[in-house]
Amino acid sequence: MKLLGVGGSAREVGVSGRLLDACLGVAEKGGWETVKYLVAGRDIAGCRGCLACEKTGRCVLSGDEAWRFYEEVVPGTDAVLMVSPVYFMGVPWSLKRLVDRAQVLYSRRVRGGRYPERGFSALILVSGTAERGSLAGPRRVLRSFLRELGYPCEYEGWLDAYEARPEALPERVAGLSEDFGRFLGRKMGAGG
């Protein structure tokens, strides 16, 4: 089984990156092949809103990292893990560009009449507040994105990284990654 781990932070190193690495490590111990994809530093052009994809099923911006992600990275993946920080109750701009470019997938689905069925996904959000309400917007956006990719979300986790005691952070990262590992174990036991 192949797991694609998507890091949604604009930074390569941070709490969400450590959490993604921990989750991928747990998955590998459980027998999963893993691929890590960080949006940080990638050349992802923003959607122009031209709607050409609605007529042709193709994006006029093909050839950049968003195109590569949709056409080369995602296919052949059994599951997707999305780990993203929440910035001011929103999705980081670097990840939002990738999400917005999924308009082409939406257009293809509307033309074809159904969602693709590729596998399942998990979503873990890292917030800077203990207020769970701050997750509502990013949660809806990213669940919709994962569904459009063909991986409906079956697991959700949340890490309140900044209002927690800093010394407790490694333990919380380990605990959440182990919980994710148990979820993957159940999925493998159930045949994927």
Beta strands, then each sheet from edge to edge (+ up, - down):
strand 1: 2-7
strand 2: 33-38
strand 3: 79-85
strand 4: 120-127
strand 5: 153-160
sheet 1: 2+ 1+ 3+ 4+ 5+
end
